[in-house]
């Protein structure tokens, strides 16, 4: 009985379990919002590249 109680009180494996649960929660959040984040990132990069194209075209025409 003492060895069972000692086993249940042993917390040495708790940290790895907590990290696994934390990674699982973060992964669930990422998968939940990946479409929204992807759309926003695409919008931002498109805006940046469109502005860069406009600047390059202005340089090419001499304006």
PDB file of N, CA, C and O in Angstrom, chain B, residues numbered from 101:
ATOM      1  N   UNK B 101       0.824  -1.190   0.000  1.00  0.00           N
ATOM      2  CA  UNK B 101       0.000   0.000   0.000  1.00  0.00           C
ATOM      3  C   UNK B 101       0.872   1.260   0.000  1.00  0.00           C
ATOM      4  O   UNK B 101       0.540   2.251  -0.650  1.00  0.00           O
ATOM      5  N   UNK B 102       1.987   1.214   0.731  1.00  0.00           N
ATOM      6  CA  UNK B 102       2.870   2.377   0.790  1.00  0.00           C
ATOM      7  C   UNK B 102       3.450   2.699  -0.578  1.00  0.00           C
ATOM      8  O   UNK B 102       3.608   3.868  -0.932  1.00  0.00           O
ATOM      9  N   UNK B 103       3.765   1.668  -1.341  1.00  0.00           N
ATOM     10  CA  UNK B 103       4.343   1.917  -2.663  1.00  0.00           C
ATOM     11  C   UNK B 103       3.304   2.531  -3.608  1.00  0.00           C
ATOM     12  O   UNK B 103       3.664   3.334  -4.470  1.00  0.00           O
ATOM     13  N   UNK B 104       2.041   2.177  -3.467  1.00  0.00           N
ATOM     14  CA  UNK B 104       0.983   2.767  -4.280  1.00  0.00           C
ATOM     15  C   UNK B 104       0.810   4.253  -3.949  1.00  0.00           C
ATOM     16  O   UNK B 104       0.672   5.085  -4.847  1.00  0.00           O
ATOM     17  N   UNK B 105       0.819   4.573  -2.668  1.00  0.00           N
ATOM     18  CA  UNK B 105       0.693   5.963  -2.236  1.00  0.00           C
ATOM     19  C   UNK B 105       1.900   6.770  -2.714  1.00  0.00           C
ATOM     20  O   UNK B 105       1.757   7.903  -3.173  1.00  0.00           O
ATOM     21  N   UNK B 106       3.078   6.181  -2.604  1.00  0.00           N
ATOM     22  CA  UNK B 106       4.294   6.865  -3.064  1.00  0.00           C
ATOM     23  C   UNK B 106       4.233   7.103  -4.577  1.00  0.00           C
ATOM     24  O   UNK B 106       4.651   8.155  -5.062  1.00  0.00           O
ATOM     25  N   UNK B 107       3.715   6.131  -5.309  1.00  0.00           N
ATOM     26  CA  UNK B 107       3.583   6.277  -6.764  1.00  0.00           C
ATOM     27  C   UNK B 107       2.607   7.399  -7.120  1.00  0.00           C
ATOM     28  O   UNK B 107       2.879   8.187  -8.026  1.00  0.00           O
ATOM     29  N   UNK B 108       1.486   7.479  -6.423  1.00  0.00           N
ATOM     30  CA  UNK B 108       0.491   8.508  -6.697  1.00  0.00           C
ATOM     31  C   UNK B 108       0.974   9.906  -6.306  1.00  0.00           C
ATOM     32  O   UNK B 108       0.550  10.897  -6.902  1.00  0.00           O
ATOM     33  N   UNK B 109       1.848   9.989  -5.319  1.00  0.00           N
ATOM     34  CA  UNK B 109       2.372  11.283  -4.881  1.00  0.00           C
ATOM     35  C   UNK B 109       3.547  11.751  -5.735  1.00  0.00           C
ATOM     36  O   UNK B 109       3.922  12.923  -5.691  1.00  0.00           O
ATOM     37  N   UNK B 110       4.126  10.836  -6.513  1.00  0.00           N
ATOM     38  CA  UNK B 110       5.271  11.176  -7.353  1.00  0.00           C
ATOM     39  C   UNK B 110       4.824  12.105  -8.469  1.00  0.00           C
ATOM     40  O   UNK B 110       3.952  11.747  -9.260  1.00  0.00           O
ATOM     41  N   UNK B 111       5.411  13.297  -8.543  1.00  0.00           N
ATOM     42  CA  UNK B 111       5.034  14.297  -9.544  1.00  0.00           C
ATOM     43  C   UNK B 111       6.118  14.496 -10.599  1.00  0.00           C
ATOM     44  O   UNK B 111       6.095  15.497 -11.316  1.00  0.00           O
ATOM     45  N   UNK B 112       7.048  13.585 -10.710  1.00  0.00           N
ATOM     46  CA  UNK B 112       8.159  13.785 -11.649  1.00  0.00           C
ATOM     47  C   UNK B 112       7.703  13.783 -13.098  1.00  0.00           C
ATOM     48  O   UNK B 112       8.346  14.422 -13.931  1.00  0.00           O
ATOM     49  N   UNK B 113       6.632  13.099 -13.431  1.00  0.00           N
ATOM     50  CA  UNK B 113       6.146  13.064 -14.804  1.00  0.00           C
ATOM     51  C   UNK B 113       5.150  14.160 -15.127  1.00  0.00           C
ATOM     52  O   UNK B 113       4.690  14.246 -16.266  1.00  0.00           O
ATOM     53  N   UNK B 114       4.813  14.974 -14.193  1.00  0.00           N
ATOM     54  CA  UNK B 114       3.796  15.999 -14.409  1.00  0.00           C
ATOM     55  C   UNK B 114       4.218  17.046 -15.412  1.00  0.00           C
ATOM     56  O   UNK B 114       3.388  17.512 -16.192  1.00  0.00           O
ATOM     57  N   UNK B 115       5.479  17.429 -15.418  1.00  0.00           N
ATOM     58  CA  UNK B 115       5.886  18.509 -16.310  1.00  0.00           C
ATOM     59  C   UNK B 115       5.731  18.120 -17.777  1.00  0.00           C
ATOM     60  O   UNK B 115       5.272  18.935 -18.577  1.00  0.00           O
ATOM     61  N   UNK B 116       6.095  16.916 -18.142  1.00  0.00           N
ATOM     62  CA  UNK B 116       5.951  16.506 -19.537  1.00  0.00           C
ATOM     63  C   UNK B 116       4.477  16.425 -19.927  1.00  0.00           C
ATOM     64  O   UNK B 116       4.109  16.796 -21.042  1.00  0.00           O
ATOM     65  N   UNK B 117       3.644  15.950 -19.027  1.00  0.00           N
ATOM     66  CA  UNK B 117       2.205  15.881 -19.295  1.00  0.00           C
ATOM     67  C   UNK B 117       1.634  17.285 -19.477  1.00  0.00           C
ATOM     68  O   UNK B 117       0.814  17.510 -20.367  1.00  0.00           O
ATOM     69  N   UNK B 118       2.053  18.209 -18.659  1.00  0.00           N
ATOM     70  CA  UNK B 118       1.561  19.579 -18.767  1.00  0.00           C
ATOM     71  C   UNK B 118       2.005  20.207 -20.080  1.00  0.00           C
ATOM     72  O   UNK B 118       1.232  20.931 -20.708  1.00  0.00           O
ATOM     73  N   UNK B 119       3.231  19.944 -20.503  1.00  0.00           N
ATOM     74  CA  UNK B 119       3.708  20.487 -21.775  1.00  0.00           C
ATOM     75  C   UNK B 119       2.923  19.901 -22.945  1.00  0.00           C
ATOM     76  O   UNK B 119       2.591  20.615 -23.891  1.00  0.00           O
ATOM     77  N   UNK B 120       2.632  18.627 -22.885  1.00  0.00           N
ATOM     78  CA  UNK B 120       1.856  17.987 -23.949  1.00  0.00           C
ATOM     79  C   UNK B 120       0.466  18.597 -24.029  1.00  0.00           C
ATOM     80  O   UNK B 120      -0.026  18.870 -25.123  1.00  0.00           O
ATOM     81  N   UNK B 121      -0.171  18.814 -22.891  1.00  0.00           N
ATOM     82  CA  UNK B 121      -1.494  19.439 -22.882  1.00  0.00           C
ATOM     83  C   UNK B 121      -1.438  20.875 -23.412  1.00  0.00           C
ATOM     84  O   UNK B 121      -2.331  21.304 -24.142  1.00  0.00           O
ATOM     85  N   UNK B 122      -0.410  21.599 -23.051  1.00  0.00           N
ATOM     86  CA  UNK B 122      -0.250  22.965 -23.518  1.00  0.00           C
ATOM     87  C   UNK B 122      -0.066  23.008 -25.032  1.00  0.00           C
ATOM     88  O   UNK B 122      -0.664  23.846 -25.707  1.00  0.00           O
ATOM     89  N   UNK B 123       0.751  22.116 -25.565  1.00  0.00           N
ATOM     90  CA  UNK B 123       0.963  22.050 -27.015  1.00  0.00           C
ATOM     91  C   UNK B 123      -0.337  21.668 -27.723  1.00  0.00           C
ATOM     92  O   UNK B 123      -0.630  22.190 -28.798  1.00  0.00           O
ATOM     93  N   UNK B 124      -1.110  20.769 -27.135  1.00  0.00           N
ATOM     94  CA  UNK B 124      -2.386  20.368 -27.730  1.00  0.00           C
ATOM     95  C   UNK B 124      -3.355  21.547 -27.785  1.00  0.00           C
ATOM     96  O   UNK B 124      -4.044  21.733 -28.788  1.00  0.00           O
ATOM     97  N   UNK B 125      -3.414  22.339 -26.723  1.00  0.00           N
ATOM     98  CA  UNK B 125      -4.307  23.498 -26.699  1.00  0.00           C
ATOM     99  C   UNK B 125      -3.869  24.532 -27.738  1.00  0.00           C
ATOM    100  O   UNK B 125      -4.703  25.082 -28.457  1.00  0.00           O
ATOM    101  N   UNK B 126      -2.583  24.794 -27.818  1.00  0.00           N
ATOM    102  CA  UNK B 126      -2.079  25.752 -28.805  1.00  0.00           C
ATOM    103  C   UNK B 126      -2.370  25.258 -30.222  1.00  0.00           C
ATOM    104  O   UNK B 126      -2.756  26.046 -31.085  1.00  0.00           O
ATOM    105  N   UNK B 127      -2.189  23.973 -30.463  1.00  0.00           N
ATOM    106  CA  UNK B 127      -2.469  23.415 -31.787  1.00  0.00           C
ATOM    107  C   UNK B 127      -3.949  23.554 -32.134  1.00  0.00           C
ATOM    108  O   UNK B 127      -4.286  23.861 -33.277  1.00  0.00           O
ATOM    109  N   UNK B 128      -4.830  23.335 -31.172  1.00  0.00           N
ATOM    110  CA  UNK B 128      -6.259  23.494 -31.419  1.00  0.00           C
ATOM    111  C   UNK B 128      -6.593  24.942 -31.771  1.00  0.00           C
ATOM    112  O   UNK B 128      -7.404  25.192 -32.663  1.00  0.00           O
ATOM    113  N   UNK B 129      -5.979  25.886 -31.082  1.00  0.00           N
ATOM    114  CA  UNK B 129      -6.218  27.306 -31.368  1.00  0.00           C
ATOM    115  C   UNK B 129      -5.713  27.660 -32.765  1.00  0.00           C
ATOM    116  O   UNK B 129      -6.390  28.368 -33.511  1.00  0.00           O
ATOM    117  N   UNK B 130      -4.538  27.173 -33.116  1.00  0.00           N
ATOM    118  CA  UNK B 130      -3.976  27.455 -34.440  1.00  0.00           C
ATOM    119  C   UNK B 130      -4.881  26.891 -35.531  1.00  0.00           C
ATOM    120  O   UNK B 130      -5.160  27.585 -36.509  1.00  0.00           O
ATOM    121  N   UNK B 131      -5.341  25.660 -35.389  1.00  0.00           N
ATOM    122  CA  UNK B 131      -6.209  25.064 -36.393  1.00  0.00           C
ATOM    123  C   UNK B 131      -7.555  25.774 -36.467  1.00  0.00           C
ATOM    124  O   UNK B 131      -8.156  25.853 -37.539  1.00  0.00           O
ATOM    125  N   UNK B 132      -8.029  26.287 -35.348  1.00  0.00           N
ATOM    126  CA  UNK B 132      -9.314  26.996 -35.313  1.00  0.00           C
ATOM    127  C   UNK B 132      -9.237  28.295 -36.125  1.00  0.00           C
ATOM    128  O   UNK B 132     -10.176  28.628 -36.847  1.00  0.00           O
ATOM    129  N   UNK B 133      -8.131  29.024 -36.011  1.00  0.00           N
ATOM    130  CA  UNK B 133      -8.035  30.339 -36.623  1.00  0.00           C
ATOM    131  C   UNK B 133      -7.108  30.393 -37.835  1.00  0.00           C
ATOM    132  O   UNK B 133      -6.751  31.485 -38.276  1.00  0.00           O
ATOM    133  N   UNK B 134      -6.711  29.251 -38.383  1.00  0.00           N
ATOM    134  CA  UNK B 134      -5.758  29.265 -39.489  1.00  0.00           C
ATOM    135  C   UNK B 134      -6.336  29.916 -40.741  1.00  0.00           C
ATOM    136  O   UNK B 134      -5.600  30.586 -41.465  1.00  0.00           O
ATOM    137  N   UNK B 135      -7.623  29.743 -41.022  1.00  0.00           N
ATOM    138  CA  UNK B 135      -8.215  30.358 -42.209  1.00  0.00           C
ATOM    139  C   UNK B 135      -8.241  31.873 -42.082  1.00  0.00           C
ATOM    140  O   UNK B 135      -7.895  32.587 -43.023  1.00  0.00           O
ATOM    141  N   UNK B 136      -8.651  32.362 -40.918  1.00  0.00           N
ATOM    142  CA  UNK B 136      -8.698  33.803 -40.685  1.00  0.00           C
ATOM    143  C   UNK B 136      -7.303  34.402 -40.764  1.00  0.00           C
ATOM    144  O   UNK B 136      -7.099  35.433 -41.406  1.00  0.00           O
ATOM    145  N   UNK B 137      -6.353  33.764 -40.119  1.00  0.00           N
ATOM    146  CA  UNK B 137      -4.974  34.271 -40.143  1.00  0.00           C
ATOM    147  C   UNK B 137      -4.410  34.223 -41.554  1.00  0.00           C
ATOM    148  O   UNK B 137      -3.704  35.144 -41.965  1.00  0.00           O
ATOM    149  N   UNK B 138      -4.704  33.175 -42.298  1.00  0.00           N
ATOM    150  CA  UNK B 138      -4.220  33.059 -43.667  1.00  0.00           C
ATOM    151  C   UNK B 138      -4.765  34.160 -44.555  1.00  0.00           C
ATOM    152  O   UNK B 138      -4.038  34.726 -45.371  1.00  0.00           O
ATOM    153  N   UNK B 139      -6.046  34.465 -44.397  1.00  0.00           N
ATOM    154  CA  UNK B 139      -6.654  35.536 -45.193  1.00  0.00           C
ATOM    155  C   UNK B 139      -6.034  36.884 -44.857  1.00  0.00           C
ATOM    156  O   UNK B 139      -5.760  37.684 -45.751  1.00  0.00           O
ATOM    157  N   UNK B 140      -5.816  37.135 -43.584  1.00  0.00           N
ATOM    158  CA  UNK B 140      -5.226  38.416 -43.179  1.00  0.00           C
ATOM    159  C   UNK B 140      -3.784  38.540 -43.661  1.00  0.00           C
ATOM    160  O   UNK B 140      -3.378  39.601 -44.136  1.00  0.00           O
ATOM    161  N   UNK B 141      -3.012  37.467 -43.541  1.00  0.00           N
ATOM    162  CA  UNK B 141      -1.625  37.511 -44.013  1.00  0.00           C
ATOM    163  C   UNK B 141      -1.560  37.705 -45.525  1.00  0.00           C
ATOM    164  O   UNK B 141      -0.710  38.442 -46.024  1.00  0.00           O
ATOM    165  N   UNK B 142      -2.453  37.046 -46.248  1.00  0.00           N
ATOM    166  CA  UNK B 142      -2.505  37.216 -47.691  1.00  0.00           C
ATOM    167  C   UNK B 142      -2.850  38.653 -48.049  1.00  0.00           C
ATOM    168  O   UNK B 142      -2.260  39.232 -48.961  1.00  0.00           O
ATOM    169  N   UNK B 143      -3.802  39.224 -47.331  1.00  0.00           N
ATOM    170  CA  UNK B 143      -4.193  40.615 -47.570  1.00  0.00           C
ATOM    171  C   UNK B 143      -3.033  41.569 -47.310  1.00  0.00           C
ATOM    172  O   UNK B 143      -2.797  42.495 -48.087  1.00  0.00           O
ATOM    173  N   UNK B 144      -2.325  41.344 -46.236  1.00  0.00           N
ATOM    174  CA  UNK B 144      -1.183  42.209 -45.889  1.00  0.00           C
ATOM    175  C   UNK B 144      -0.081  42.102 -46.938  1.00  0.00           C
ATOM    176  O   UNK B 144       0.439  43.118 -47.397  1.00  0.00           O
ATOM    177  N   UNK B 145       0.275  40.877 -47.318  1.00  0.00           N
ATOM    178  CA  UNK B 145       1.353  40.712 -48.292  1.00  0.00           C
ATOM    179  C   UNK B 145       0.948  41.252 -49.660  1.00  0.00           C
ATOM    180  O   UNK B 145       1.774  41.843 -50.356  1.00  0.00           O
ATOM    181  N   UNK B 146      -0.317  41.058 -50.055  1.00  0.00           N
ATOM    182  CA  UNK B 146      -0.775  41.624 -51.324  1.00  0.00           C
ATOM    183  C   UNK B 146      -0.677  43.140 -51.307  1.00  0.00           C
ATOM    184  O   UNK B 146      -0.253  43.749 -52.289  1.00  0.00           O
ATOM    185  N   UNK B 147      -1.064  43.747 -50.204  1.00  0.00           N
ATOM    186  CA  UNK B 147      -0.998  45.207 -50.081  1.00  0.00           C
ATOM    187  C   UNK B 147       0.440  45.701 -50.181  1.00  0.00           C
ATOM    188  O   UNK B 147       0.715  46.687 -50.864  1.00  0.00           O
ATOM    189  N   UNK B 148       1.347  45.023 -49.508  1.00  0.00           N
ATOM    190  CA  UNK B 148       2.759  45.427 -49.535  1.00  0.00           C
ATOM    191  C   UNK B 148       3.322  45.304 -50.951  1.00  0.00           C
ATOM    192  O   UNK B 148       3.999  46.213 -51.431  1.00  0.00           O
ATOM    193  N   UNK B 149       3.045  44.188 -51.615  1.00  0.00           N
ATOM    194  CA  UNK B 149       3.584  43.997 -52.961  1.00  0.00           C
ATOM    195  C   UNK B 149       2.941  44.939 -53.974  1.00  0.00           C
ATOM    196  O   UNK B 149       3.608  45.389 -54.905  1.00  0.00           O
ATOM    197  N   UNK B 150       1.660  45.241 -53.806  1.00  0.00           N
ATOM    198  CA  UNK B 150       1.021  46.203 -54.709  1.00  0.00           C
ATOM    199  C   UNK B 150       1.643  47.587 -54.554  1.00  0.00           C
ATOM    200  O   UNK B 150       1.868  48.279 -55.548  1.00  0.00           O
ATOM    201  N   UNK B 151       1.923  47.997 -53.319  1.00  0.00           N
ATOM    202  CA  UNK B 151       2.571  49.288 -53.095  1.00  0.00           C
ATOM    203  C   UNK B 151       3.981  49.290 -53.675  1.00  0.00           C
ATOM    204  O   UNK B 151       4.420  50.289 -54.246  1.00  0.00           O
ATOM    205  N   UNK B 152       4.684  48.181 -53.532  1.00  0.00           N
ATOM    206  CA  UNK B 152       6.038  48.085 -54.089  1.00  0.00           C
ATOM    207  C   UNK B 152       5.984  48.161 -55.610  1.00  0.00           C
ATOM    208  O   UNK B 152       6.814  48.833 -56.223  1.00  0.00           O
ATOM    209  N   UNK B 153       5.023  47.486 -56.224  1.00  0.00           N
ATOM    210  CA  UNK B 153       4.879  47.555 -57.680  1.00  0.00           C
ATOM    211  C   UNK B 153       4.596  48.983 -58.132  1.00  0.00           C
ATOM    212  O   UNK B 153       5.147  49.438 -59.135  1.00  0.00           O
ATOM    213  N   UNK B 154       3.738  49.691 -57.398  1.00  0.00           N
ATOM    214  CA  UNK B 154       3.420  51.078 -57.727  1.00  0.00           C
ATOM    215  C   UNK B 154       4.662  51.952 -57.629  1.00  0.00           C
ATOM    216  O   UNK B 154       4.881  52.822 -58.472  1.00  0.00           O
ATOM    217  N   UNK B 155       5.469  51.725 -56.608  1.00  0.00           N
ATOM    218  CA  UNK B 155       6.696  52.512 -56.443  1.00  0.00           C
ATOM    219  C   UNK B 155       7.666  52.224 -57.588  1.00  0.00           C
ATOM    220  O   UNK B 155       8.291  53.147 -58.110  1.00  0.00           O
ATOM    221  N   UNK B 156       7.799  50.975 -57.978  1.00  0.00           N
ATOM    222  CA  UNK B 156       8.714  50.605 -59.064  1.00  0.00           C
ATOM    223  C   UNK B 156       8.227  51.192 -60.381  1.00  0.00           C
ATOM    224  O   UNK B 156       9.028  51.692 -61.170  1.00  0.00           O
ATOM    225  N   UNK B 157       6.923  51.136 -60.623  1.00  0.00           N
ATOM    226  CA  UNK B 157       6.380  51.714 -61.850  1.00  0.00           C
ATOM    227  C   UNK B 157       6.616  53.225 -61.892  1.00  0.00           C
ATOM    228  O   UNK B 157       6.872  53.786 -62.957  1.00  0.00           O
ATOM    229  N   UNK B 158       6.530  53.886 -60.720  1.00  0.00           N
ATOM    230  CA  UNK B 158       6.793  55.319 -60.657  1.00  0.00           C
ATOM    231  C   UNK B 158       8.234  55.632 -60.967  1.00  0.00           C
ATOM    232  O   UNK B 158       8.531  56.658 -61.579  1.00  0.00           O
ATOM    233  N   UNK B 159       9.133  54.763 -60.556  1.00  0.00           N
ATOM    234  CA  UNK B 159      10.562  54.970 -60.841  1.00  0.00           C
ATOM    235  C   UNK B 159      10.841  54.739 -62.324  1.00  0.00           C
ATOM    236  O   UNK B 159      11.604  55.483 -62.940  1.00  0.00           O
ATOM    237  N   UNK B 160      10.212  53.695 -62.900  1.00  0.00           N
ATOM    238  CA  UNK B 160      10.429  53.376 -64.313  1.00  0.00           C
ATOM    239  C   UNK B 160       9.939  54.483 -65.234  1.00  0.00           C
ATOM    240  O   UNK B 160      10.554  54.729 -66.271  1.00  0.00           O
ATOM    241  N   UNK B 161       8.851  55.154 -64.885  1.00  0.00           N
ATOM    242  CA  UNK B 161       8.297  56.196 -65.760  1.00  0.00           C
ATOM    243  C   UNK B 161       8.937  57.539 -65.507  1.00  0.00           C
ATOM    244  O   UNK B 161       8.706  58.490 -66.253  1.00  0.00           O
ATOM    245  N   UNK B 162       9.742  57.628 -64.459  1.00  0.00           N
ATOM    246  CA  UNK B 162      10.431  58.869 -64.174  1.00  0.00           C
ATOM    247  C   UNK B 162       9.638  59.828 -63.329  1.00  0.00           C
ATOM    248  O   UNK B 162      10.004  60.999 -63.233  1.00  0.00           O
ATOM    249  N   UNK B 163       8.560  59.378 -62.709  1.00  0.00           N
ATOM    250  CA  UNK B 163       7.752  60.257 -61.854  1.00  0.00           C
ATOM    251  C   UNK B 163       8.291  60.310 -60.475  1.00  0.00           C
ATOM    252  O   UNK B 163       7.735  61.001 -59.622  1.00  0.00           O
TER     253      UNK B 163
END
